[in-house]
Amino acid sequence: MSSAQQRTVLRRPRFWVLTVTALVLIALIAGGALAAKTLADRAFAARDALQSAVPLAATVKEQILAGDSAAAQQTVAQLQELTAEARAQADGELWRFAERLPVAGPNLVVVRDVAATIDDLVVRAALPASQMNLDGLAPAGGRIDTAMLTQASELVDQAAAAVADARATIDGIDRSSIVDQVASGVDQLDRVVAQIEPLIAPAQQALAVLPGMLGAEGPRNYLVLVQNNAESRGTGGNPAALVLLHVEDGAISIAQQASSQDFMNGRPNPVAELDPATVALYGDKVGRYMQDVTMTPDFAESARIMGAFWAETFGTPIDGTVSIDPVALSYLMAATGPVSLPNGDVLESSTVVANLLNEVYFRYPDPEIQDAYFAVAAGAIFDALTSVSNPRQLVDQVSRAVEEGRLLYVPTSPAEAELIAGTRLTGALPTDNAETTLIGSYVNDITEGKLNYYMDTAVAVAADVCAVAGDQAPTFTVTTSLTSTLKPDQVRGLAPYISPGRFFPKGVISTDLVVYGPVGATFVSANIDGVPVAATPVEHLGRQAVKVNVINDPASSHAVTAVFTGAAGADYGPVEVWHTPMVRQTPVTIDAPGCPAP
């Protein structure tokens, strides 16, 4: 091309348009590549910061639970730097501009939401929790600082709000529009929040009622029933030993102690009005003998009846009724350490159950001396519990006792009752099968004596509720095994109070076993060791229940099987079993193919 032709081309408008367009495209591509690299760098930086935060989060949780607030605050400070860095990297004008792009945009939105959520959890939950001194919540010198409890309640409420907001963010994410790498991060956050959520509600409930329970708003009296598992009753055992605790502004003291001999037993009429269904299953002796008030698994009714006995005899107002057994006391003593008695005895966590439920009857044949020993032991243990140096261990052991049904509580305050409603602490059986399909197996000794120290139980449930078609009725088969561990050569040497031999031969155990089916289920049949037995169902606590009597000779075992049919097409939650807490653990096995674990 000649010089003249070149000049002509350069003067043409089309040439300049094409040239400028090409330069703009090159610039856009270069700028886009630079922006993409910047976004990628920031995304990687956010990811690295969050990955570094994960082990620190686990560390701070352990430090908080261990009561090491100083170390926890240092770890939270490091954690906060990392989550703040991740949040800053996953935000800004460029990031938010890119969020409007197809494909990449939704992923960037989710990354920003996750980073912000994690940072919020650290600032609003982990940071306040690290500032809470668990040692300050522990009893000291017979008193619990109620002001510290109120402060802890406020911190937990703040953390609960952060967790609720995190849950709302997670549930609002459309996971179908994000890539696997981002979805994996969401899943990880989901798991973390899911681990925290079950802890929040119980902590809120406990801290909401504890200041009031501990007399922050006025003095309180609590009647404590110490259930003797050696003579089984539905929720534990014969409540022959009682302690009245007086609480005022966190100060805890024993105001009074009593035994079964202090009450009018064998009365012609019940001390309080009884539920007809309770009478149909357990007889009116539930209200005529204070030793039998705990035969029913409905602890609220037991507390009401015992309250009537107490009011008749002593008249002291009661603000709540607590049930505990020596096994639960042994758990709590893991936190108190050994407890010394005035007679020189030393009670230890590993030996206190055998001491209180068996050995005392050999050492002290006189029932009055036995009662005196129980009173002194209970007083010493409760005194030790008011000065615990390891609050975390105490909380862990209390939780264990509640989970096993060995620690129950019924308040007289409707507000407090509402706060703990639906928890295992109340002992109330669920009224539907929505969250759990509950089956009950409850033991009541009718031998007269303390032979249940030698009784072991086990419960097995087979249910096809998750395997049958919707138009078929599910079946629940409940088998309770009762085994006497008493050896024949031990019978002769049994203390008279352990086995008086009045109503049954010495060493023989007679048990009324009551099995409750799921809500809405219908009783079908019952047998002992495969031999059918007559049993009439009673509608009690919103479900059908049957009572079967079992006789155990020494070193014998029997299995009672009860079958229930559920409602076709009904919704059932995971199958769960509640049972009488015995001296030793009761193994529970559930065979429910296709069902999630409770």
C-alpha positions as CSV (number, residue, x, y, z in Angstrom):
1,M,0.0,0.0,0.0
2,S,1.4,3.5,-0.9
3,S,1.8,6.3,1.6
4,A,-1.2,8.1,0.0
5,Q,-3.4,5.0,0.4
6,Q,-2.3,4.6,4.1
7,R,-3.1,8.2,4.8
8,T,-6.5,7.6,3.2
9,V,-7.2,4.6,5.4
10,L,-6.2,6.4,8.6
11,R,-8.6,9.2,7.7
12,R,-11.6,6.8,7.4
13,P,-14.0,6.9,10.4
14,R,-14.6,3.1,10.2
15,F,-10.9,2.5,10.9
16,W,-10.9,4.6,14.0
17,V,-14.2,3.0,15.3
18,L,-12.7,-0.5,14.8
19,T,-9.5,0.5,16.5
20,V,-11.1,2.1,19.5
21,T,-13.5,-0.8,19.9
22,A,-10.5,-3.3,19.8
23,L,-8.7,-1.2,22.4
24,V,-11.7,-1.0,24.6
25,L,-12.2,-4.8,24.3
26,I,-8.6,-5.4,25.2
27,A,-8.9,-3.0,28.1
28,L,-12.1,-4.7,29.3
29,I,-10.5,-8.2,29.0
30,A,-7.4,-7.0,30.9
31,G,-9.5,-5.2,33.5
32,G,-11.8,-8.2,33.8
33,A,-8.8,-10.5,34.3
34,L,-7.4,-8.2,36.8
35,A,-10.7,-7.9,38.7
36,A,-11.1,-11.7,38.5
37,K,-7.7,-12.2,39.9
38,T,-8.4,-9.6,42.7
39,L,-11.7,-11.4,43.6
40,A,-9.9,-14.8,43.5
41,D,-7.2,-13.5,45.8
42,R,-9.7,-12.1,48.2
43,A,-11.8,-15.2,48.2
44,F,-8.7,-17.3,48.9
45,A,-7.7,-14.9,51.7
46,A,-11.2,-15.2,53.2
47,R,-11.0,-19.0,53.0
48,D,-7.6,-19.1,54.6
49,A,-8.7,-16.9,57.5
50,L,-11.8,-19.0,58.1
51,Q,-9.8,-22.3,57.9
52,S,-7.3,-20.9,60.5
53,A,-10.3,-19.9,62.7
54,V,-11.8,-23.4,62.9
55,P,-9.2,-25.0,65.3
56,L,-9.3,-21.8,67.4
57,A,-13.1,-22.0,67.7
58,A,-12.8,-25.6,69.1
59,T,-10.0,-24.4,71.5
60,V,-12.1,-21.5,72.9
61,K,-15.1,-23.7,73.5
62,E,-12.9,-26.0,75.7
63,Q,-11.4,-23.1,77.5
64,I,-14.8,-21.6,78.3
65,L,-16.2,-24.9,79.6
66,A,-13.0,-25.4,81.6
67,G,-13.6,-22.0,83.2
68,D,-10.3,-20.5,81.9
69,S,-11.7,-17.2,81.0
70,A,-8.3,-15.5,80.6
71,A,-7.1,-18.0,78.0
72,A,-10.5,-18.0,76.3
73,Q,-10.4,-14.2,75.9
74,Q,-6.9,-14.4,74.4
75,T,-8.1,-17.1,71.9
76,V,-11.2,-15.2,71.0
77,A,-9.1,-12.1,70.3
78,Q,-7.1,-14.2,67.7
79,L,-10.3,-15.7,66.4
80,Q,-11.9,-12.3,66.0
81,E,-9.0,-11.0,63.9
82,L,-9.4,-13.9,61.6
83,T,-13.1,-13.7,61.2
84,A,-13.0,-9.9,60.8
85,E,-10.4,-10.4,58.1
86,A,-12.5,-13.0,56.3
87,R,-15.5,-10.6,56.4
88,A,-13.5,-7.7,55.1
89,Q,-12.1,-9.7,52.2
90,A,-15.5,-11.0,51.2
91,D,-17.0,-7.5,50.8
92,G,-16.5,-4.2,49.2
93,E,-17.6,-2.4,45.9
94,L,-15.9,-4.8,43.6
95,W,-17.2,-7.9,45.4
96,R,-20.8,-6.6,45.5
97,F,-20.5,-5.6,41.8
98,A,-19.5,-9.1,40.9
99,E,-22.4,-10.5,42.9
100,R,-24.7,-9.2,40.1
101,L,-22.9,-11.4,37.5
102,P,-24.5,-14.7,36.4
103,V,-23.1,-18.0,37.8
104,A,-20.4,-16.4,40.0
105,G,-22.7,-13.9,41.6
106,P,-24.8,-16.2,43.7
107,N,-21.7,-17.9,45.0
108,L,-20.1,-14.7,46.0
109,V,-23.3,-13.7,47.8
110,V,-23.2,-16.9,49.8
111,V,-19.5,-16.5,50.6
112,R,-20.1,-13.0,51.9
113,D,-23.1,-14.2,54.0
114,V,-21.1,-17.1,55.5
115,A,-18.1,-14.9,56.4
116,A,-20.4,-12.2,58.0
117,T,-22.4,-14.9,59.9
118,I,-19.2,-16.5,61.3
119,D,-17.9,-13.1,62.4
120,D,-21.2,-12.3,64.0
121,L,-21.1,-15.5,66.0
122,V,-17.7,-14.7,67.3
123,V,-18.6,-11.1,68.2
124,R,-22.0,-11.8,69.6
125,A,-21.6,-15.3,71.1
126,A,-18.0,-16.4,71.6
127,L,-16.8,-13.1,72.9
128,P,-19.5,-12.7,75.6
129,A,-19.1,-16.4,76.5
130,S,-15.4,-15.9,77.0
131,Q,-16.1,-13.1,79.5
132,M,-18.3,-15.3,81.6
133,N,-16.5,-16.7,84.7
134,L,-18.0,-20.1,85.4
135,D,-16.2,-20.3,88.7
136,G,-18.3,-17.4,89.8
137,L,-21.5,-19.5,89.2
138,A,-20.3,-22.3,91.5
139,P,-21.6,-22.5,95.1
140,A,-19.1,-21.1,97.6
141,G,-19.6,-21.0,101.4
142,G,-23.1,-22.3,101.1
143,R,-24.2,-19.6,98.6
144,I,-24.5,-19.0,94.9
145,D,-24.1,-15.5,93.5
146,T,-27.5,-14.8,92.0
147,A,-26.2,-11.5,90.4
148,M,-23.7,-13.6,88.5
149,L,-26.4,-15.9,87.3
150,T,-28.4,-12.9,86.0
151,Q,-25.4,-11.6,84.1
152,A,-24.8,-15.1,82.7
153,S,-28.4,-15.2,81.6
154,E,-28.1,-12.0,79.7
155,L,-24.9,-13.2,77.9
156,V,-26.6,-16.5,76.9
157,D,-29.6,-14.6,75.6
158,Q,-27.2,-12.5,73.5
159,A,-25.5,-15.7,72.2
160,A,-28.9,-17.3,71.5
161,A,-29.9,-14.3,69.3
162,A,-26.7,-14.7,67.3
163,V,-27.3,-18.4,66.8
164,A,-30.9,-17.8,65.7
165,D,-29.7,-15.2,63.2
166,A,-27.1,-17.7,61.9
167,R,-29.7,-20.4,61.5
168,A,-32.0,-18.0,59.6
169,T,-29.1,-17.1,57.2
170,I,-28.2,-20.8,56.6
171,D,-31.8,-21.8,56.0
172,G,-32.2,-19.0,53.6
173,I,-29.4,-20.1,51.3
174,D,-30.4,-21.7,48.0
175,R,-27.8,-24.5,47.8
176,S,-28.9,-25.5,44.3
177,S,-27.3,-22.3,42.8
178,I,-23.9,-22.6,44.4
179,V,-20.8,-24.7,43.5
180,D,-19.6,-27.6,45.5
181,Q,-16.8,-25.8,47.2
182,V,-19.1,-23.0,48.5
183,A,-21.8,-25.6,49.5
184,S,-19.2,-27.4,51.5
185,G,-18.5,-24.3,53.5
186,V,-22.2,-23.7,54.1
187,D,-22.5,-27.3,55.3
188,Q,-19.6,-26.9,57.7
189,L,-21.2,-23.7,59.2
190,D,-24.6,-25.6,59.4
191,R,-22.9,-28.4,61.4
192,V,-21.3,-25.9,63.8
193,V,-24.6,-24.1,64.4
194,A,-26.4,-27.5,64.8
195,Q,-24.0,-28.5,67.5
196,I,-24.6,-25.2,69.4
197,E,-28.4,-25.1,69.1
198,P,-29.2,-28.0,71.5
199,L,-27.1,-26.3,74.2
200,I,-28.6,-22.9,73.9
201,A,-32.3,-23.6,74.9
202,P,-31.5,-25.6,78.1
203,A,-29.0,-23.0,79.2
204,Q,-31.5,-20.2,78.6
205,Q,-34.2,-22.1,80.4
206,A,-32.0,-22.9,83.4
207,L,-30.6,-19.4,83.7
208,A,-34.0,-17.8,83.3
209,V,-35.4,-19.7,86.4
210,L,-32.3,-20.2,88.6
211,P,-32.1,-16.7,90.1
212,G,-35.7,-16.9,91.2
213,M,-35.3,-20.5,92.4
214,L,-32.3,-19.4,94.5
215,G,-34.3,-16.8,96.3
216,A,-33.3,-13.7,94.4
217,E,-36.9,-12.5,94.5
218,G,-37.7,-13.8,98.0
219,P,-37.1,-16.9,100.2
220,R,-37.9,-20.4,98.8
221,N,-38.5,-23.8,100.3
222,Y,-37.9,-27.0,98.3
223,L,-38.9,-30.4,99.4
224,V,-36.4,-33.0,98.2
225,L,-37.5,-36.6,98.0
226,V,-34.5,-39.0,98.2
227,Q,-35.8,-42.1,96.3
228,N,-34.5,-45.4,97.5
229,N,-33.8,-47.6,94.4
230,A,-33.4,-50.7,96.6
231,E,-37.2,-50.6,96.9
232,S,-38.3,-49.6,93.4
233,R,-41.1,-47.2,92.5
234,G,-42.0,-45.8,89.1
235,T,-39.7,-42.8,89.1
236,G,-37.0,-44.4,91.3
237,G,-37.9,-45.8,94.7
238,N,-39.5,-45.5,98.1
239,P,-39.1,-41.8,99.0
240,A,-38.8,-42.5,102.7
241,A,-36.1,-39.8,103.3
242,L,-37.0,-36.2,102.8
243,V,-35.0,-32.9,103.1
244,L,-36.5,-29.4,103.2
245,L,-34.0,-26.9,101.6
246,H,-34.4,-23.2,102.4
247,V,-32.9,-20.8,99.9
248,E,-32.6,-17.0,100.2
249,D,-30.7,-14.7,97.9
250,G,-28.5,-17.7,96.9
251,A,-27.8,-18.9,100.4
252,I,-28.8,-22.6,100.7
253,S,-29.5,-24.4,104.0
254,I,-31.2,-27.5,105.3
255,A,-34.3,-26.3,107.2
256,Q,-35.7,-29.7,108.1
257,Q,-35.4,-33.4,107.6
258,A,-38.1,-36.1,107.8
259,S,-38.7,-39.8,107.2
260,S,-41.7,-42.0,106.3
261,Q,-42.4,-42.6,110.0
262,D,-43.3,-38.9,110.5
263,F,-46.5,-39.2,108.3
264,M,-49.9,-40.8,108.8
265,N,-49.6,-43.9,106.6
266,G,-52.1,-46.6,106.0
267,R,-54.9,-44.0,106.2
268,P,-58.4,-45.1,105.2
269,N,-58.7,-42.5,102.5
270,P,-56.1,-40.8,100.2
271,V,-54.6,-37.6,101.5
272,A,-55.4,-35.9,98.2
273,E,-57.8,-36.5,95.3
274,L,-56.3,-39.0,92.9
275,D,-56.6,-39.5,89.1
276,P,-58.9,-42.4,88.6
277,A,-56.6,-43.8,85.9
278,T,-53.7,-43.7,88.4
279,V,-55.9,-45.6,90.9
280,A,-56.8,-48.2,88.2
281,L,-53.1,-48.9,87.6
282,Y,-51.5,-48.4,91.0
283,G,-54.3,-48.5,93.5
284,D,-55.3,-45.8,96.0
285,K,-52.3,-46.6,98.2
286,V,-50.5,-44.0,96.1
287,G,-52.4,-41.5,98.3
288,R,-52.6,-43.6,101.5
289,Y,-48.9,-44.3,102.0
290,M,-46.3,-41.6,101.5
291,Q,-43.8,-44.4,100.5
292,D,-46.0,-45.1,97.4
293,V,-46.5,-41.6,96.0
294,T,-43.8,-42.2,93.4
295,M,-45.3,-45.3,91.9
296,T,-46.7,-43.4,88.9
297,P,-44.3,-42.0,86.3
298,D,-46.2,-38.7,86.5
299,F,-43.9,-36.9,88.9
300,A,-46.1,-33.8,88.9
301,E,-48.9,-36.0,90.5
302,S,-46.4,-37.5,93.0
303,A,-45.2,-34.0,94.0
304,R,-48.9,-32.9,94.5
305,I,-49.7,-35.9,96.7
306,M,-46.4,-35.6,98.7
307,G,-47.2,-31.9,99.2
308,A,-50.5,-32.8,100.8
309,F,-48.7,-35.3,103.1
310,W,-46.2,-32.6,104.0
311,A,-48.8,-29.9,104.5
312,E,-50.9,-32.1,106.8
313,T,-47.9,-33.0,109.0
314,F,-45.7,-29.9,109.0
315,G,-47.6,-27.1,107.2
316,T,-44.4,-25.5,105.8
317,P,-45.1,-23.9,102.4
318,I,-43.3,-25.6,99.5
319,D,-42.2,-23.7,96.3
320,G,-41.1,-26.8,94.4
321,T,-40.5,-30.5,94.8
322,V,-37.2,-32.3,93.8
323,S,-36.6,-36.0,93.3
324,I,-33.1,-37.4,93.5
325,D,-31.7,-40.9,94.2
326,P,-28.5,-42.2,95.7
327,V,-27.1,-43.0,92.3
328,A,-27.5,-39.4,91.2
329,L,-25.9,-38.3,94.5
330,S,-22.9,-40.5,93.6
331,Y,-22.7,-38.6,90.3
332,L,-22.7,-35.3,92.1
333,M,-20.1,-36.5,94.6
334,A,-17.7,-36.9,91.6
335,A,-17.6,-33.1,91.8
336,T,-17.6,-32.7,95.6
337,G,-15.1,-35.4,96.4
338,P,-15.3,-37.6,99.5
339,V,-17.8,-36.6,102.3
340,S,-17.0,-37.3,106.0
341,L,-19.8,-38.2,108.5
342,P,-19.7,-37.5,112.3
343,N,-19.4,-41.2,113.0
344,G,-16.1,-41.4,111.1
345,D,-17.6,-42.9,107.9
346,V,-16.3,-41.5,104.6
347,L,-18.7,-41.6,101.7
348,E,-17.1,-41.7,98.3
349,S,-18.7,-41.5,94.8
350,S,-17.7,-45.1,94.0
351,T,-19.1,-46.6,97.3
352,V,-22.0,-44.4,98.5
353,V,-24.7,-46.3,96.6
354,A,-23.7,-49.6,98.1
355,N,-23.4,-47.9,101.5
356,L,-26.8,-46.2,101.5
357,L,-28.9,-48.9,99.6
358,N,-27.5,-52.1,101.1
359,E,-24.8,-52.0,103.7
360,V,-26.6,-49.7,106.1
361,Y,-29.3,-52.4,106.7
362,F,-26.7,-54.9,107.8
363,R,-25.0,-52.5,110.1
364,Y,-28.0,-50.9,111.7
365,P,-31.0,-53.3,112.0
366,D,-33.1,-50.6,113.8
367,P,-35.2,-48.6,111.2
368,E,-34.9,-45.5,113.4
369,I,-31.1,-45.7,113.3
370,Q,-31.2,-46.3,109.6
371,D,-33.3,-43.1,109.1
372,A,-30.9,-41.2,111.3
373,Y,-28.0,-42.4,109.3
374,F,-29.7,-41.4,106.0
375,A,-30.5,-38.0,107.4
376,V,-26.9,-37.4,108.5
377,A,-25.5,-38.6,105.1
378,A,-28.0,-36.5,103.1
379,G,-27.1,-33.4,105.1
380,A,-23.4,-34.0,104.7
381,I,-23.7,-34.5,100.9
382,F,-25.9,-31.4,100.5
383,D,-23.5,-29.3,102.5
384,A,-20.7,-30.5,100.2
385,L,-22.7,-29.6,97.2
386,T,-22.9,-25.9,98.3
387,S,-19.1,-25.6,98.1
388,V,-18.1,-27.2,94.8
389,S,-14.7,-26.2,93.3
390,N,-15.3,-27.6,89.9
391,P,-18.6,-26.2,88.4
392,R,-18.1,-27.7,85.0
393,Q,-17.9,-31.2,86.5
394,L,-21.0,-30.5,88.7
395,V,-23.0,-29.3,85.6
396,D,-21.9,-32.4,83.7
397,Q,-23.0,-34.7,86.5
398,V,-26.3,-32.9,87.0
399,S,-27.0,-33.2,83.2
400,R,-26.3,-36.9,83.4
401,A,-28.7,-37.4,86.4
402,V,-31.4,-35.5,84.5
403,E,-30.9,-37.5,81.3
404,E,-31.3,-40.7,83.3
405,G,-34.5,-39.6,85.0
406,R,-32.7,-39.6,88.4
407,L,-33.2,-35.8,89.0
408,L,-36.7,-34.4,88.6
409,Y,-38.3,-31.1,89.5
410,V,-41.8,-29.7,89.7
411,P,-42.2,-26.0,90.7
412,T,-45.3,-24.4,92.1
413,S,-44.7,-21.3,90.0
414,P,-46.6,-21.5,86.7
415,A,-44.0,-19.3,85.0
416,E,-41.2,-21.6,86.0
417,A,-43.2,-24.6,85.1
418,E,-43.8,-23.2,81.6
419,L,-40.1,-22.5,81.2
420,I,-39.1,-26.1,81.8
421,A,-42.1,-27.7,80.2
422,G,-41.2,-30.4,77.7
423,T,-37.8,-31.1,79.3
424,R,-36.6,-34.4,80.8
425,L,-36.3,-32.5,84.1
426,T,-40.1,-32.5,84.7
427,G,-40.4,-36.2,84.1
428,A,-43.7,-35.6,82.2
429,L,-44.3,-38.0,79.3
430,P,-44.8,-36.4,75.9
431,T,-48.4,-35.8,74.9
432,D,-47.8,-36.8,71.2
433,N,-45.3,-38.6,69.0
434,A,-44.2,-35.6,67.0
435,E,-40.6,-35.2,68.4
436,T,-40.2,-38.7,69.9
437,T,-42.3,-41.9,70.0
438,L,-42.0,-42.6,73.7
439,I,-42.4,-46.0,75.3
440,G,-42.3,-46.4,79.1
441,S,-41.3,-49.4,81.2
442,Y,-41.8,-48.8,85.0
443,V,-40.9,-51.1,87.9
444,N,-42.8,-51.1,91.2
445,D,-41.6,-53.5,94.0
446,I,-44.5,-54.9,96.1
447,T,-42.3,-57.4,98.1
448,E,-41.7,-55.2,101.1
449,G,-38.0,-54.9,101.6
450,K,-34.9,-53.6,99.9
451,L,-34.3,-56.5,97.5
452,N,-34.3,-54.4,94.3
453,Y,-30.6,-53.7,95.2
454,Y,-30.2,-57.1,93.6
455,M,-32.5,-56.5,90.6
456,D,-31.2,-55.7,87.1
457,T,-33.5,-54.7,84.2
458,A,-33.1,-54.3,80.5
459,V,-35.6,-53.0,77.8
460,A,-35.7,-53.9,74.1
461,V,-38.1,-52.4,71.6
462,A,-38.7,-53.7,68.1
463,A,-40.8,-51.4,65.9
464,D,-41.6,-51.4,62.2
465,V,-43.0,-47.8,62.3
466,C,-40.5,-46.6,59.7
467,A,-40.7,-49.6,57.5
468,V,-44.5,-50.2,57.0
469,A,-46.5,-48.6,54.2
470,G,-48.6,-45.5,55.0
471,D,-51.8,-47.5,55.0
472,Q,-50.5,-50.1,57.4
473,A,-50.5,-49.9,61.2
474,P,-47.1,-50.1,62.8
475,T,-46.3,-52.6,65.6
476,F,-44.3,-51.8,68.8
477,T,-43.0,-54.9,70.7
478,V,-41.6,-54.0,74.1
479,T,-39.6,-56.6,76.1
480,T,-38.5,-55.9,79.6
481,S,-36.2,-58.3,81.3
482,L,-36.0,-58.6,85.1
483,T,-33.1,-60.5,86.6
484,S,-32.4,-61.2,90.2
485,T,-28.7,-61.2,90.9
486,L,-29.2,-62.5,94.4
487,K,-27.5,-65.9,94.8
488,P,-29.4,-68.7,96.6
489,D,-26.6,-69.0,99.2
490,Q,-27.0,-65.2,100.1
491,V,-30.6,-65.5,101.1
492,R,-30.1,-66.8,104.6
493,G,-27.7,-64.0,105.5
494,L,-29.9,-61.2,104.3
495,A,-30.7,-58.5,106.8
496,P,-34.3,-58.6,108.1
497,Y,-35.1,-55.1,106.7
498,I,-33.8,-56.1,103.2
499,S,-36.0,-59.2,103.1
500,P,-38.5,-59.6,106.0
501,G,-40.2,-62.6,104.3
502,R,-43.7,-61.5,105.4
503,F,-45.6,-61.5,102.2
504,F,-43.2,-63.5,100.0
505,P,-40.6,-66.1,100.8
506,K,-37.3,-64.7,101.9
507,G,-35.2,-63.6,98.9
508,V,-38.2,-63.7,96.4
509,I,-38.9,-60.4,94.6
510,S,-42.4,-59.5,93.4
511,T,-42.6,-56.8,90.8
512,D,-45.5,-54.9,89.2
513,L,-44.2,-54.0,85.8
514,V,-46.2,-51.2,84.0
515,V,-45.6,-50.8,80.3
516,Y,-46.8,-47.7,78.4
517,G,-47.3,-47.7,74.6
518,P,-46.9,-44.7,72.3
519,V,-49.6,-42.1,72.2
520,G,-52.5,-43.3,70.1
521,A,-51.4,-47.0,70.2
522,T,-53.6,-49.9,71.2
523,F,-52.5,-52.7,73.5
524,V,-52.6,-56.1,71.7
525,S,-51.1,-58.8,74.0
526,A,-48.6,-59.6,76.8
527,N,-46.6,-62.6,77.8
528,I,-44.1,-63.7,80.4
529,D,-41.3,-65.8,78.9
530,G,-43.5,-66.5,75.9
531,V,-46.5,-67.6,77.9
532,P,-49.5,-65.4,77.4
533,V,-50.9,-63.5,80.4
534,A,-54.1,-61.6,80.9
535,A,-53.6,-57.8,81.0
536,T,-56.2,-55.1,80.9
537,P,-55.1,-51.8,79.3
538,V,-55.7,-48.5,81.2
539,E,-55.7,-45.1,79.5
540,H,-53.2,-43.1,81.6
541,L,-51.2,-40.0,80.7
542,G,-52.7,-40.0,77.2
543,R,-51.6,-43.5,76.3
544,Q,-52.5,-47.1,77.0
545,A,-50.6,-48.9,79.8
546,V,-50.7,-52.5,81.1
547,K,-49.6,-53.9,84.4
548,V,-48.0,-57.4,84.7
549,N,-46.8,-59.0,87.9
550,V,-43.5,-60.9,87.8
551,I,-42.1,-63.2,90.6
552,N,-38.3,-63.6,90.7
553,D,-36.7,-66.3,92.7
554,P,-33.0,-65.8,93.6
555,A,-30.8,-66.0,90.5
556,S,-33.7,-66.1,88.1
557,S,-34.6,-64.0,85.0
558,H,-37.9,-63.3,83.3
559,A,-38.9,-61.4,80.2
560,V,-42.2,-59.6,79.9
561,T,-43.3,-58.7,76.3
562,A,-46.1,-56.3,75.6
563,V,-47.3,-55.6,72.0
564,F,-49.0,-52.4,70.9
565,T,-50.4,-51.4,67.5
566,G,-50.0,-47.8,66.3
567,A,-52.3,-45.8,64.0
568,A,-52.0,-46.3,60.3
569,G,-50.8,-43.2,58.5
570,A,-49.9,-41.4,61.7
571,D,-46.6,-39.5,62.0
572,Y,-44.1,-40.9,64.5
573,G,-40.8,-39.4,65.7
574,P,-37.8,-41.5,66.7
575,V,-38.5,-44.3,69.1
576,E,-37.3,-43.6,72.7
577,V,-37.6,-45.5,76.0
578,W,-38.0,-44.1,79.5
579,H,-37.8,-46.5,82.4
580,T,-37.4,-46.7,86.2
581,P,-33.9,-45.7,87.2
582,M,-32.5,-48.8,89.0
583,V,-29.4,-49.2,91.2
584,R,-27.4,-50.2,88.1
585,Q,-27.8,-49.0,84.5
586,T,-30.7,-50.4,82.4
587,P,-29.5,-51.4,78.9
588,V,-31.9,-50.2,76.2
589,T,-31.9,-51.5,72.7
590,I,-34.2,-50.2,69.9
591,D,-34.6,-52.1,66.6
592,A,-36.5,-49.7,64.4
593,P,-35.3,-50.1,60.8
594,G,-35.3,-46.9,58.8
595,C,-35.8,-44.7,61.8
596,P,-33.4,-41.9,62.8
597,A,-31.8,-42.1,66.2
598,P,-33.6,-40.1,69.0
